[in-house]
Amino acid sequence: MSETPNSFKKILSPSILAADHAALADGLKIVQENDLEWIHLDIMDGNFVPNISFGPGVVKALRSRDKKLFFDTHLMLARPDKYIEKFAEAGADLITIHVEPDYPKAETLRRIRTLGKQAGISLNPDTPADTLLPYLDKVDLVLVMSVFPGFGGQKFIADVLPKIEQLAKWREERNGTWRIEVDGGVDANTAPRCLAAGADTLVAGTAFFNAPDKSAFIRLCQGE
């Protein structure tokens, strides 16, 4: 990544999970029509999280509808290391894995980059920030979950704000180049708080797709 720690472009990454599941391509079109660069793809296995979403086949189908959008792919899987190649082949640009399950995380991050993809690491609201310390030099993005993953539309957990601040502090101290993304309960009220804490990338599902004025919501999430 080319940005310096204090010059990260603010990005809104709408979560396709909040679009009409019977017409995901229409959700993709809404993102395209609003001139956004990223889209967030939540992959859930019914094991690590209590829900099932979709797999690499859907990612591949969505990629066939758009070659330019940055596919921000979040693997909420107990064994993401078993599926890295499949999601890379399907068209993911960034593959984010969780720190909590037991699998070879450093090796998985290395493999993601070997495949020519950006690598991310995520942590749940109750996971301490320092669990990420062994991986910060191996990632392009840190994803802070501000709800417990599994279902959209949950209320933002404000206790994660100090964690965002800590990650931003570490990034500055280490001249880090990882983006700080927040996912869960991001709306018109919480987005400014996340940005103020040091986040530069926001995932919004329900708030984006239900926004009566999407342009205004986008500007808010981009710090304008």
ZATORVEX-750196 format. One line per field, with one value per residue: x, y, z of N, C-alpha, C, O in turn; residue number from 1; residue in one letter. Coordinates in nm, 3 decimals. Layout:
% ZATORVEX-750196
n.px = X_...
n.py = Y_...
n.pz = Z_...
ca.px = X_...
ca.py = Y_...
ca.pz = Z_...
c.px = X_...
c.py = Y_...
c.pz = Z_...
o.px = X_...
o.py = Y_...
o.pz = Z_...
num = NUM_...
residu = A_...
% end
This chain:
% ZATORVEX-750196
n.px = 0.083_0.039_-0.011_0.084_0.093_-0.074_-0.230_-0.439_-0.683_-1.028_-1.258_-1.564_-1.707_-1.954_-2.159_-2.252_-2.410_-2.630_-2.789_-3.059_-3.106_-3.205_-3.137_-2.859_-2.692_-2.821_-2.777_-2.505_-2.504_-2.614_-2.408_-2.215_-2.342_-2.322_-2.066_-1.868_-1.569_-1.509_-1.642_-1.791_-1.762_-1.912_-1.825_-1.949_-1.945_-2.116_-2.004_-1.764_-1.903_-2.251_-2.408_-2.475_-2.352_-2.248_-2.042_-1.728_-1.829_-2.040_-1.900_-1.739_-1.938_-2.038_-1.808_-1.794_-1.977_-1.863_-1.555_-1.397_-1.453_-1.323_-1.286_-1.353_-1.298_-1.420_-1.343_-1.516_-1.453_-1.391_-1.170_-1.010_-0.779_-0.806_-0.942_-0.833_-0.710_-0.932_-1.098_-0.930_-0.902_-1.164_-1.190_-1.142_-0.995_-0.884_-0.824_-0.946_-0.879_-0.968_-0.839_-0.902_-0.969_-0.807_-0.551_-0.289_-0.205_-0.011_0.119_-0.097_-0.159_0.074_0.048_-0.176_-0.073_0.122_-0.036_-0.091_-0.273_-0.417_-0.378_-0.565_-0.636_-0.861_-1.050_-1.269_-1.521_-1.461_-1.201_-0.870_-0.668_-0.393_-0.353_-0.314_-0.060_0.156_0.107_0.088_0.284_0.246_0.019_-0.223_-0.446_-0.639_-0.919_-1.164_-1.412_-1.721_-1.950_-2.070_-1.986_-2.201_-2.469_-2.645_-2.735_-2.701_-2.650_-2.407_-2.107_-1.974_-1.751_-1.538_-1.406_-1.172_-0.996_-0.966_-0.839_-0.600_-0.487_-0.450_-0.260_-0.044_0.006_0.098_0.327_0.485_0.520_0.338_0.155_-0.095_-0.443_-0.725_-1.012_-1.363_-1.639_-1.977_-2.275_-2.232_-2.333_-2.503_-2.465_-2.260_-2.046_-1.888_-1.767_-1.605_-1.425_-1.306_-1.172_-0.970_-1.011_-1.015_-1.153_-1.474_-1.729_-2.054_-2.377_-2.680_-2.732_-2.631_-2.766_-3.028_-3.032_-3.191_-3.077_-2.822_-2.587_-2.529_-2.484_-2.259_-2.071_-2.050_-1.936_-1.695_-1.571_-1.632
n.py = -0.119_0.228_0.449_0.679_0.660_0.870_0.951_0.807_0.731_0.773_0.511_0.363_0.053_-0.118_-0.375_-0.658_-0.846_-0.729_-0.665_-0.749_-1.086_-1.246_-1.118_-1.047_-0.939_-0.706_-0.560_-0.527_-0.362_-0.129_-0.042_0.007_0.214_0.421_0.501_0.383_0.224_-0.012_-0.330_-0.524_-0.858_-1.095_-1.395_-1.679_-1.968_-2.114_-2.235_-2.118_-1.881_-1.819_-1.855_-1.894_-1.791_-1.742_-1.894_-1.938_-1.970_-1.787_-1.550_-1.562_-1.547_-1.289_-1.145_-1.183_-1.004_-0.762_-0.617_-0.427_-0.335_-0.342_-0.631_-0.692_-0.926_-1.113_-1.365_-1.549_-1.801_-2.124_-2.265_-2.100_-2.127_-2.345_-2.258_-2.048_-2.042_-2.097_-1.871_-1.675_-1.748_-1.708_-1.436_-1.256_-0.961_-0.870_-1.067_-1.141_-1.283_-1.442_-1.389_-1.548_-1.840_-2.169_-2.224_-2.221_-1.913_-1.711_-1.836_-1.866_-1.601_-1.538_-1.706_-1.591_-1.349_-1.450_-1.543_-1.316_-1.144_-0.899_-0.907_-0.955_-0.919_-1.006_-0.923_-1.009_-0.833_-0.883_-0.961_-0.900_-0.625_-0.666_-0.927_-0.920_-0.835_-1.012_-1.024_-0.785_-0.686_-0.835_-0.786_-0.607_-0.486_-0.430_-0.558_-0.449_-0.586_-0.457_-0.558_-0.879_-1.125_-1.263_-1.192_-0.934_-0.586_-0.542_-0.376_-0.125_-0.177_0.016_-0.015_-0.095_0.122_0.230_0.028_0.063_0.310_0.231_0.065_0.251_0.410_0.231_0.193_0.443_0.467_0.262_0.322_0.196_0.039_-0.064_-0.067_0.041_-0.107_-0.103_-0.294_-0.348_-0.240_0.012_0.331_0.644_0.772_0.635_0.614_0.861_0.852_0.627_0.705_0.922_0.788_0.670_0.495_0.413_0.285_0.181_-0.054_-0.092_-0.214_-0.258_0.015_0.146_0.033_0.090_0.362_0.671_0.883_0.810_0.927_1.129_0.974_0.829_1.036_1.112_0.882_0.892_1.092_1.352
n.pz = 0.000_-0.067_0.091_0.352_0.715_0.811_0.603_0.494_0.260_0.310_0.314_0.215_0.248_0.135_0.269_0.102_0.210_0.323_0.116_-0.114_-0.094_-0.291_-0.514_-0.555_-0.745_-0.810_-0.580_-0.605_-0.826_-0.719_-0.557_-0.754_-0.898_-0.723_-0.736_-0.576_-0.454_-0.322_-0.213_0.041_0.135_0.317_0.448_0.588_0.798_0.961_1.174_1.304_1.331_1.410_1.167_0.817_0.507_0.207_-0.051_-0.235_-0.494_-0.526_-0.493_-0.720_-0.918_-0.872_-0.926_-1.198_-1.285_-1.238_-1.290_-1.176_-0.911_-0.580_-0.413_-0.099_0.110_0.370_0.575_0.786_0.923_1.067_0.978_0.783_0.638_0.471_0.253_0.116_-0.144_-0.306_-0.274_-0.364_-0.632_-0.706_-0.723_-0.516_-0.378_-0.143_0.136_0.440_0.752_1.066_1.399_1.613_1.585_1.592_1.396_1.145_1.144_1.070_0.857_0.686_0.623_0.488_0.265_0.142_0.047_-0.123_-0.323_-0.452_-0.342_-0.118_0.238_0.535_0.889_1.146_1.443_1.712_1.913_2.187_2.193_2.285_2.169_2.160_2.080_1.814_1.765_1.678_1.408_1.271_1.100_0.881_0.742_0.538_0.623_0.916_1.068_1.277_1.460_1.546_1.635_1.744_1.519_1.265_1.221_1.046_1.109_1.381_1.703_1.747_1.929_2.156_2.314_2.162_2.061_2.201_2.127_1.854_1.863_1.985_1.790_1.587_1.711_1.737_1.467_1.388_1.551_1.454_1.195_1.033_0.762_0.745_0.685_0.886_0.956_1.027_1.127_1.172_1.293_1.192_1.124_1.053_1.294_1.429_1.253_1.234_1.487_1.472_1.272_1.401_1.600_1.465_1.254_0.904_0.713_0.652_0.707_0.602_0.607_0.637_0.700_0.476_0.246_0.313_0.332_0.281_0.148_-0.017_-0.114_0.070_0.297_0.217_0.192_0.459_0.572_0.452_0.574_0.500
ca.px = 0.000_0.122_-0.040_0.155_-0.002_-0.170_-0.290_-0.524_-0.810_-1.142_-1.328_-1.685_-1.715_-2.087_-2.170_-2.352_-2.496_-2.751_-2.868_-3.161_-3.037_-3.258_-3.090_-2.732_-2.638_-2.882_-2.703_-2.377_-2.531_-2.634_-2.273_-2.154_-2.408_-2.282_-1.924_-1.783_-1.457_-1.500_-1.762_-1.754_-1.823_-1.907_-1.829_-1.972_-1.947_-2.207_-1.922_-1.702_-2.012_-2.378_-2.484_-2.413_-2.384_-2.224_-1.904_-1.653_-1.909_-2.112_-1.799_-1.702_-2.050_-2.041_-1.692_-1.824_-2.059_-1.784_-1.412_-1.324_-1.473_-1.229_-1.361_-1.307_-1.356_-1.402_-1.368_-1.553_-1.447_-1.307_-1.046_-0.998_-0.661_-0.845_-1.021_-0.767_-0.694_-1.063_-1.148_-0.839_-0.940_-1.298_-1.183_-1.118_-0.876_-0.835_-0.880_-0.927_-0.902_-0.983_-0.729_-0.947_-0.962_-0.677_-0.498_-0.162_-0.244_0.098_0.139_-0.213_-0.139_0.182_-0.008_-0.264_0.011_0.187_-0.136_-0.107_-0.386_-0.391_-0.411_-0.619_-0.658_-0.978_-1.072_-1.403_-1.527_-1.405_-1.062_-0.776_-0.593_-0.255_-0.345_-0.277_0.079_0.246_0.067_0.072_0.378_0.214_-0.114_-0.255_-0.566_-0.689_-1.064_-1.217_-1.556_-1.789_-2.058_-2.027_-2.021_-2.302_-2.594_-2.644_-2.832_-2.680_-2.613_-2.265_-2.051_-1.883_-1.629_-1.428_-1.341_-1.033_-0.917_-0.935_-0.739_-0.473_-0.434_-0.403_-0.138_0.061_0.037_0.180_0.456_0.562_0.512_0.264_0.079_-0.221_-0.567_-0.804_-1.151_-1.460_-1.756_-2.081_-2.350_-2.184_-2.442_-2.476_-2.424_-2.136_-1.937_-1.794_-1.692_-1.502_-1.323_-1.236_-1.085_-0.855_-1.046_-1.016_-1.234_-1.596_-1.822_-2.193_-2.470_-2.817_-2.735_-2.606_-2.871_-3.155_-3.018_-3.274_-2.985_-2.697_-2.474_-2.498_-2.427_-2.124_-1.984_-2.030_-1.843_-1.566_-1.518_-1.653
ca.py = 0.000_0.346_0.556_0.693_0.637_0.977_0.997_0.703_0.771_0.713_0.421_0.292_-0.079_-0.170_-0.520_-0.716_-0.932_-0.655_-0.647_-0.851_-1.211_-1.303_-1.037_-0.988_-0.860_-0.573_-0.493_-0.490_-0.249_-0.010_0.002_0.061_0.339_0.525_0.529_0.333_0.143_-0.138_-0.400_-0.617_-0.990_-1.168_-1.540_-1.740_-2.113_-2.182_-2.300_-2.008_-1.789_-1.892_-1.825_-1.938_-1.694_-1.798_-1.938_-1.884_-1.970_-1.660_-1.446_-1.572_-1.498_-1.143_-1.092_-1.184_-0.886_-0.641_-0.645_-0.315_-0.320_-0.409_-0.731_-0.694_-1.057_-1.138_-1.506_-1.584_-1.947_-2.190_-2.304_-2.024_-2.171_-2.447_-2.200_-1.929_-2.052_-2.092_-1.733_-1.600_-1.782_-1.655_-1.294_-1.171_-0.876_-0.870_-1.179_-1.118_-1.401_-1.408_-1.427_-1.634_-1.987_-2.235_-2.269_-2.150_-1.780_-1.643_-1.906_-1.836_-1.464_-1.545_-1.767_-1.495_-1.256_-1.525_-1.554_-1.185_-1.075_-0.832_-0.991_-0.885_-0.996_-0.950_-0.967_-0.988_-0.725_-0.918_-1.007_-0.788_-0.578_-0.715_-1.058_-0.896_-0.788_-1.096_-1.028_-0.652_-0.664_-0.932_-0.758_-0.481_-0.432_-0.487_-0.541_-0.450_-0.614_-0.377_-0.644_-1.018_-1.160_-1.366_-1.136_-0.792_-0.504_-0.538_-0.247_-0.096_-0.193_0.131_-0.054_-0.122_0.246_0.236_-0.069_0.132_0.411_0.162_0.020_0.370_0.452_0.138_0.218_0.563_0.440_0.164_0.359_0.086_0.071_-0.138_0.008_0.002_-0.121_-0.132_-0.362_-0.383_-0.129_0.141_0.410_0.788_0.814_0.571_0.630_0.967_0.810_0.533_0.783_1.002_0.699_0.632_0.407_0.476_0.201_0.146_-0.147_-0.065_-0.294_-0.208_0.162_0.190_-0.007_0.153_0.508_0.745_0.966_0.735_1.016_1.195_0.871_0.801_1.150_1.104_0.771_0.927_1.201_1.480
ca.pz = 0.000_-0.085_0.185_0.477_0.823_0.838_0.479_0.439_0.202_0.379_0.223_0.257_0.186_0.164_0.284_0.012_0.291_0.355_-0.006_-0.137_-0.121_-0.415_-0.626_-0.512_-0.855_-0.800_-0.474_-0.665_-0.915_-0.636_-0.519_-0.875_-0.935_-0.628_-0.761_-0.468_-0.503_-0.249_-0.165_0.148_0.117_0.443_0.427_0.719_0.782_1.053_1.276_1.378_1.361_1.404_1.047_0.692_0.403_0.074_-0.070_-0.348_-0.616_-0.533_-0.516_-0.862_-0.998_-0.858_-0.997_-1.342_-1.313_-1.217_-1.289_-1.119_-0.768_-0.491_-0.336_0.040_0.145_0.514_0.601_0.924_0.912_1.166_0.911_0.658_0.563_0.375_0.144_0.063_-0.288_-0.373_-0.277_-0.451_-0.769_-0.731_-0.753_-0.399_-0.383_-0.005_0.212_0.583_0.835_1.208_1.487_1.724_1.570_1.601_1.267_1.123_1.095_1.001_0.730_0.600_0.574_0.388_0.144_0.077_-0.026_-0.229_-0.429_-0.513_-0.280_0.008_0.353_0.651_1.013_1.216_1.581_1.765_2.013_2.317_2.176_2.308_2.053_2.155_2.014_1.675_1.755_1.596_1.268_1.213_0.990_0.777_0.688_0.472_0.686_1.041_1.077_1.413_1.463_1.646_1.681_1.734_1.382_1.239_1.171_1.021_1.178_1.526_1.761_1.761_2.062_2.170_2.386_2.070_2.019_2.248_2.051_1.729_1.898_2.011_1.661_1.518_1.779_1.695_1.326_1.381_1.615_1.376_1.054_0.970_0.641_0.742_0.702_1.002_0.910_1.133_1.072_1.268_1.350_1.141_1.068_1.052_1.429_1.475_1.157_1.273_1.606_1.426_1.202_1.501_1.677_1.383_1.143_0.772_0.624_0.724_0.646_0.639_0.529_0.650_0.695_0.339_0.152_0.353_0.343_0.185_0.071_-0.013_-0.137_0.198_0.386_0.169_0.229_0.603_0.598_0.395_0.653_0.431
c.px = 0.087_0.099_0.057_0.052_-0.107_-0.242_-0.381_-0.655_-0.923_-1.227_-1.453_-1.693_-1.852_-2.089_-2.284_-2.448_-2.628_-2.836_-2.973_-3.092_-3.085_-3.208_-2.959_-2.669_-2.697_-2.814_-2.568_-2.394_-2.550_-2.498_-2.204_-2.210_-2.370_-2.132_-1.834_-1.678_-1.452_-1.639_-1.715_-1.834_-1.803_-1.926_-1.838_-2.000_-2.045_-2.134_-1.855_-1.804_-2.144_-2.465_-2.407_-2.450_-2.366_-2.076_-1.839_-1.731_-1.985_-2.016_-1.758_-1.811_-2.059_-1.923_-1.717_-1.908_-1.981_-1.637_-1.332_-1.337_-1.368_-1.309_-1.294_-1.371_-1.319_-1.442_-1.391_-1.567_-1.357_-1.172_-1.033_-0.880_-0.693_-0.911_-0.955_-0.759_-0.827_-1.116_-1.058_-0.877_-1.076_-1.298_-1.167_-0.992_-0.805_-0.902_-0.843_-0.966_-0.911_-0.868_-0.772_-0.933_-0.819_-0.639_-0.370_-0.184_-0.133_0.122_0.024_-0.201_-0.031_0.129_-0.099_-0.182_0.084_0.094_-0.162_-0.223_-0.340_-0.443_-0.461_-0.634_-0.770_-0.986_-1.212_-1.403_-1.462_-1.262_-0.967_-0.696_-0.454_-0.241_-0.302_-0.129_0.170_0.219_0.067_0.168_0.351_0.083_-0.122_-0.373_-0.593_-0.839_-1.109_-1.367_-1.618_-1.926_-2.001_-2.075_-2.124_-2.427_-2.582_-2.745_-2.815_-2.637_-2.462_-2.220_-1.942_-1.754_-1.512_-1.353_-1.198_-0.941_-0.874_-0.826_-0.602_-0.408_-0.379_-0.272_-0.021_0.102_0.128_0.319_0.546_0.573_0.444_0.185_-0.053_-0.339_-0.638_-0.951_-1.240_-1.586_-1.852_-2.150_-2.302_-2.300_-2.406_-2.429_-2.288_-2.019_-1.840_-1.711_-1.579_-1.389_-1.240_-1.139_-0.964_-0.885_-1.043_-1.103_-1.355_-1.681_-1.962_-2.283_-2.608_-2.823_-2.712_-2.725_-3.007_-3.149_-3.105_-3.190_-2.847_-2.575_-2.431_-2.434_-2.284_-2.027_-1.952_-1.925_-1.704_-1.507_-1.535_-1.762
c.py = 0.125_0.455_0.559_0.687_0.744_1.025_0.893_0.762_0.700_0.635_0.365_0.163_-0.140_-0.323_-0.574_-0.805_-0.862_-0.626_-0.758_-0.981_-1.280_-1.228_-0.967_-0.903_-0.719_-0.493_-0.445_-0.365_-0.120_0.047_0.067_0.200_0.454_0.552_0.491_0.238_0.004_-0.198_-0.508_-0.746_-1.071_-1.317_-1.608_-1.889_-2.187_-2.255_-2.195_-1.903_-1.862_-1.853_-1.878_-1.836_-1.756_-1.829_-1.879_-1.881_-1.840_-1.546_-1.445_-1.516_-1.346_-1.080_-1.088_-1.065_-0.755_-0.676_-0.539_-0.301_-0.400_-0.501_-0.753_-0.816_-1.098_-1.282_-1.530_-1.736_-2.004_-2.231_-2.229_-2.069_-2.275_-2.389_-2.080_-1.932_-2.038_-1.949_-1.644_-1.623_-1.723_-1.506_-1.202_-1.088_-0.870_-0.985_-1.159_-1.242_-1.357_-1.462_-1.533_-1.785_-2.039_-2.291_-2.188_-2.013_-1.710_-1.705_-1.875_-1.696_-1.461_-1.602_-1.670_-1.399_-1.325_-1.539_-1.420_-1.105_-0.999_-0.917_-0.905_-0.978_-0.928_-1.003_-0.927_-0.882_-0.756_-0.971_-0.890_-0.752_-0.640_-0.856_-1.043_-0.863_-0.879_-1.086_-0.892_-0.624_-0.757_-0.899_-0.620_-0.412_-0.505_-0.455_-0.556_-0.475_-0.535_-0.436_-0.786_-1.072_-1.271_-1.311_-0.986_-0.719_-0.496_-0.398_-0.238_-0.108_-0.087_0.096_-0.081_0.006_0.261_0.139_-0.008_0.236_0.347_0.118_0.138_0.420_0.362_0.164_0.339_0.537_0.353_0.203_0.250_0.132_-0.004_-0.041_-0.043_0.009_-0.154_-0.188_-0.396_-0.262_0.007_0.213_0.558_0.839_0.759_0.590_0.741_0.929_0.714_0.609_0.864_0.917_0.653_0.537_0.484_0.401_0.152_0.051_-0.111_-0.146_-0.233_-0.057_0.215_0.158_0.055_0.305_0.578_0.836_0.900_0.824_1.085_1.096_0.838_0.912_1.147_0.998_0.799_1.051_1.338_1.562
c.pz = 0.000_0.018_0.302_0.588_0.841_0.712_0.414_0.385_0.276_0.279_0.289_0.177_0.219_0.171_0.200_0.089_0.324_0.232_-0.015_-0.176_-0.247_-0.537_-0.587_-0.622_-0.855_-0.690_-0.524_-0.753_-0.836_-0.593_-0.638_-0.907_-0.843_-0.631_-0.645_-0.525_-0.441_-0.228_-0.068_0.133_0.244_0.417_0.563_0.704_0.874_1.164_1.362_1.418_1.340_1.286_0.928_0.586_0.265_0.060_-0.192_-0.478_-0.635_-0.558_-0.663_-0.952_-0.991_-0.932_-1.148_-1.383_-1.298_-1.205_-1.214_-0.968_-0.690_-0.400_-0.200_0.106_0.287_0.545_0.750_0.931_1.021_1.108_0.777_0.573_0.457_0.250_0.077_-0.089_-0.361_-0.382_-0.362_-0.598_-0.806_-0.760_-0.635_-0.420_-0.248_0.067_0.358_0.661_0.981_1.291_1.588_1.701_1.575_1.464_1.243_1.060_1.017_0.864_0.633_0.543_0.467_0.256_0.069_-0.008_-0.142_-0.350_-0.497_-0.459_-0.157_0.122_0.468_0.769_1.089_1.358_1.626_1.877_2.147_2.309_2.195_2.184_2.045_2.099_1.867_1.657_1.671_1.446_1.198_1.098_0.872_0.705_0.622_0.539_0.817_1.049_1.221_1.405_1.578_1.681_1.680_1.600_1.372_1.176_1.153_1.106_1.329_1.572_1.781_1.906_2.081_2.242_2.292_2.031_2.072_2.173_1.917_1.754_1.920_1.880_1.581_1.579_1.738_1.552_1.312_1.437_1.529_1.229_0.973_0.849_0.634_0.760_0.827_0.961_1.030_1.068_1.185_1.327_1.305_1.072_1.077_1.187_1.469_1.380_1.197_1.396_1.568_1.357_1.301_1.582_1.596_1.269_1.012_0.672_0.703_0.641_0.695_0.548_0.530_0.634_0.555_0.249_0.186_0.359_0.239_0.096_0.078_-0.033_-0.008_0.295_0.345_0.209_0.377_0.636_0.544_0.463_0.588_0.498
o.px = 0.195_0.182_0.106_-0.066_-0.220_-0.308_-0.397_-0.726_-0.914_-1.263_-1.450_-1.687_-1.865_-2.028_-2.400_-2.556_-2.728_-2.944_-2.974_-3.026_-3.015_-3.234_-2.950_-2.600_-2.629_-2.794_-2.523_-2.310_-2.507_-2.478_-2.140_-2.135_-2.384_-2.077_-1.735_-1.698_-1.397_-1.740_-1.615_-1.956_-1.691_-2.032_-1.746_-2.069_-2.055_-2.196_-1.885_-1.795_-2.151_-2.583_-2.287_-2.566_-2.459_-1.995_-1.889_-1.702_-1.994_-2.045_-1.745_-1.783_-2.084_-1.937_-1.668_-1.911_-2.028_-1.598_-1.213_-1.242_-1.330_-1.389_-1.192_-1.485_-1.201_-1.560_-1.297_-1.677_-1.260_-1.072_-1.043_-0.881_-0.616_-0.933_-1.015_-0.797_-0.834_-1.172_-1.105_-0.884_-1.102_-1.394_-1.178_-0.893_-0.683_-1.024_-0.726_-1.072_-0.866_-0.808_-0.686_-0.888_-0.723_-0.690_-0.345_-0.182_-0.158_0.143_0.046_-0.230_-0.043_0.162_-0.098_-0.217_0.105_0.140_-0.244_-0.267_-0.236_-0.541_-0.408_-0.644_-0.774_-0.936_-1.265_-1.297_-1.412_-1.208_-0.983_-0.661_-0.403_-0.130_-0.260_-0.079_0.254_0.299_0.047_0.136_0.426_0.039_-0.041_-0.399_-0.573_-0.879_-1.094_-1.441_-1.574_-2.007_-1.895_-2.195_-2.132_-2.485_-2.518_-2.832_-2.905_-2.594_-2.398_-2.285_-1.832_-1.656_-1.398_-1.245_-1.110_-0.822_-0.761_-0.731_-0.500_-0.287_-0.275_-0.184_0.088_0.221_0.222_0.419_0.668_0.628_0.485_0.153_-0.117_-0.334_-0.616_-1.005_-1.198_-1.634_-1.816_-2.089_-2.327_-2.357_-2.292_-2.359_-2.209_-1.903_-1.719_-1.596_-1.470_-1.271_-1.118_-1.035_-0.866_-0.794_-1.065_-1.125_-1.340_-1.703_-1.986_-2.267_-2.648_-2.910_-2.769_-2.778_-3.092_-3.249_-3.093_-3.227_-2.767_-2.470_-2.312_-2.341_-2.197_-1.917_-1.839_-1.836_-1.607_-1.407_-1.459_-1.793
o.py = 0.127_0.545_0.455_0.707_0.714_1.128_0.893_0.833_0.580_0.686_0.325_0.164_-0.206_-0.390_-0.541_-0.838_-0.929_-0.568_-0.850_-0.987_-1.362_-1.269_-0.844_-0.805_-0.623_-0.372_-0.336_-0.276_-0.013_0.168_0.172_0.292_0.571_0.616_0.559_0.179_-0.088_-0.127_-0.575_-0.744_-1.110_-1.359_-1.597_-1.932_-2.309_-2.329_-2.185_-1.843_-1.956_-1.821_-1.904_-1.798_-1.817_-1.796_-1.781_-1.799_-1.789_-1.455_-1.338_-1.447_-1.280_-0.974_-0.998_-1.028_-0.650_-0.755_-0.558_-0.259_-0.510_-0.455_-0.822_-0.809_-1.115_-1.317_-1.531_-1.790_-1.940_-2.232_-2.290_-2.052_-2.293_-2.460_-2.017_-1.835_-1.975_-1.910_-1.548_-1.529_-1.692_-1.453_-1.080_-1.138_-0.866_-1.001_-1.159_-1.300_-1.248_-1.565_-1.601_-1.854_-1.963_-2.395_-2.093_-1.998_-1.655_-1.634_-1.861_-1.675_-1.390_-1.551_-1.667_-1.372_-1.264_-1.545_-1.410_-1.009_-1.030_-0.991_-0.797_-1.100_-0.805_-1.111_-0.824_-0.847_-0.666_-1.020_-0.788_-0.838_-0.663_-0.901_-1.140_-0.863_-0.828_-1.134_-0.886_-0.545_-0.757_-0.973_-0.531_-0.294_-0.626_-0.339_-0.663_-0.393_-0.545_-0.372_-0.810_-1.066_-1.359_-1.374_-0.918_-0.780_-0.449_-0.315_-0.334_-0.056_-0.100_0.171_-0.089_-0.003_0.301_0.166_-0.026_0.248_0.401_0.132_0.127_0.467_0.412_0.159_0.338_0.580_0.368_0.128_0.215_0.250_-0.008_0.053_-0.156_0.116_-0.224_-0.135_-0.463_-0.188_0.107_0.163_0.593_0.940_0.828_0.583_0.718_0.971_0.720_0.580_0.874_0.966_0.603_0.500_0.605_0.448_0.090_0.072_-0.101_-0.145_-0.165_-0.005_0.317_0.247_0.070_0.370_0.549_0.864_0.930_0.798_1.097_1.130_0.821_0.885_1.176_1.021_0.736_1.108_1.430_1.673
o.pz = 0.059_0.031_0.347_0.561_0.881_0.715_0.292_0.455_0.302_0.173_0.406_0.054_0.322_0.089_0.223_0.039_0.351_0.244_0.067_-0.280_-0.305_-0.651_-0.587_-0.593_-0.893_-0.704_-0.490_-0.754_-0.880_-0.593_-0.624_-0.939_-0.879_-0.542_-0.618_-0.631_-0.501_-0.226_-0.091_0.119_0.277_0.370_0.645_0.611_0.867_1.240_1.481_1.525_1.261_1.302_0.937_0.574_0.213_0.147_-0.248_-0.565_-0.746_-0.635_-0.723_-1.050_-1.092_-0.994_-1.216_-1.501_-1.342_-1.119_-1.189_-0.901_-0.729_-0.320_-0.190_0.152_0.319_0.543_0.829_0.943_1.062_1.179_0.670_0.451_0.363_0.152_-0.010_-0.156_-0.467_-0.484_-0.424_-0.677_-0.922_-0.816_-0.650_-0.473_-0.241_0.059_0.395_0.638_1.017_1.260_1.645_1.792_1.563_1.423_1.317_0.938_0.910_0.765_0.513_0.425_0.367_0.149_-0.054_-0.123_-0.247_-0.464_-0.589_-0.521_-0.098_0.106_0.495_0.753_1.096_1.389_1.585_1.929_2.215_2.409_2.128_2.104_1.936_2.072_1.804_1.545_1.598_1.366_1.076_1.009_0.774_0.618_0.646_0.514_0.827_1.038_1.280_1.350_1.692_1.747_1.621_1.572_1.458_1.088_1.233_1.169_1.398_1.492_1.825_1.996_2.028_2.233_2.338_1.972_1.997_2.158_1.873_1.676_1.879_1.863_1.516_1.507_1.708_1.519_1.233_1.379_1.530_1.148_0.862_0.835_0.529_0.839_0.870_0.935_1.122_0.968_1.281_1.404_1.372_0.975_1.105_1.194_1.535_1.423_1.194_1.407_1.626_1.380_1.287_1.626_1.653_1.194_1.009_0.560_0.808_0.522_0.815_0.426_0.435_0.563_0.517_0.183_0.098_0.388_0.120_-0.019_0.167_0.026_0.020_0.367_0.431_0.256_0.417_0.718_0.585_0.418_0.619_0.454
num = 1_2_3_4_5_6_7_8_9_10_11_12_13_14_15_16_17_18_19_20_21_22_23_24_25_26_27_28_29_30_31_32_33_34_35_36_37_38_39_40_41_42_43_44_45_46_47_48_49_50_51_52_53_54_55_56_57_58_59_60_61_62_63_64_65_66_67_68_69_70_71_72_73_74_75_76_77_78_79_80_81_82_83_84_85_86_87_88_89_90_91_92_93_94_95_96_97_98_99_100_101_102_103_104_105_106_107_108_109_110_111_112_113_114_115_116_117_118_119_120_121_122_123_124_125_126_127_128_129_130_131_132_133_134_135_136_137_138_139_140_141_142_143_144_145_146_147_148_149_150_151_152_153_154_155_156_157_158_159_160_161_162_163_164_165_166_167_168_169_170_171_172_173_174_175_176_177_178_179_180_181_182_183_184_185_186_187_188_189_190_191_192_193_194_195_196_197_198_199_200_201_202_203_204_205_206_207_208_209_210_211_212_213_214_215_216_217_218_219_220_221_222_223_224
residu = M_S_E_T_P_N_S_F_K_K_I_L_S_P_S_I_L_A_A_D_H_A_A_L_A_D_G_L_K_I_V_Q_E_N_D_L_E_W_I_H_L_D_I_M_D_G_N_F_V_P_N_I_S_F_G_P_G_V_V_K_A_L_R_S_R_D_K_K_L_F_F_D_T_H_L_M_L_A_R_P_D_K_Y_I_E_K_F_A_E_A_G_A_D_L_I_T_I_H_V_E_P_D_Y_P_K_A_E_T_L_R_R_I_R_T_L_G_K_Q_A_G_I_S_L_N_P_D_T_P_A_D_T_L_L_P_Y_L_D_K_V_D_L_V_L_V_M_S_V_F_P_G_F_G_G_Q_K_F_I_A_D_V_L_P_K_I_E_Q_L_A_K_W_R_E_E_R_N_G_T_W_R_I_E_V_D_G_G_V_D_A_N_T_A_P_R_C_L_A_A_G_A_D_T_L_V_A_G_T_A_F_F_N_A_P_D_K_S_A_F_I_R_L_C_Q_G_E
% end
